[in-house]
């Protein structure tokens, strides 16, 4: 769904990352990095609302 809506599904976080789509088991190191880079973390419901306005 991410790719069909113009996004990229990647395994690493960088300053170029716009959003993190996080599930229940997001790793603590990814969470820390996302917070350090001020990257918004969204859940499945938020993602679905973004692609289905």
SVG drawing of the C-alpha trace seen along z (x, -y; Angstrom):
<svg xmlns="http://www.w3.org/2000/svg" viewBox="-11 -17 31 24">
<polyline fill="none" stroke="black" stroke-width="0.4" points="0.0,0.0 2.8,-2.4 4.4,-2.0 1.1,-2.2 0.6,-5.6 4.0,-7.0 6.0,-6.0 9.0,-3.7 9.1,-0.8 12.6,-0.8 14.2,0.8 16.4,-2.1 15.7,-5.6 17.5,-8.7 17.0,-12.5 15.2,-12.0 12.5,-9.9 9.1,-11.7 7.1,-9.2 7.6,-6.0 4.7,-3.6 5.1,-1.7 3.5,1.5 3.2,2.9 6.8,4.3 8.9,1.3 12.5,1.7 13.8,-0.7 16.8,-1.8 14.5,-2.8 12.2,-4.6 15.1,-6.5 16.5,-7.5 13.1,-8.6 12.7,-10.8 16.2,-12.2 15.5,-13.2 12.0,-14.5 10.4,-12.1 6.6,-11.6 5.6,-8.1 2.2,-7.1 0.1,-4.0 -2.0,-2.0 -5.1,-4.1 -3.3,-7.4 -1.7,-5.9 -5.1,-4.8 -6.5,-8.2 -3.7,-9.8 -4.3,-7.7 -8.1,-7.7 -9.0,-11.3"/>
</svg>
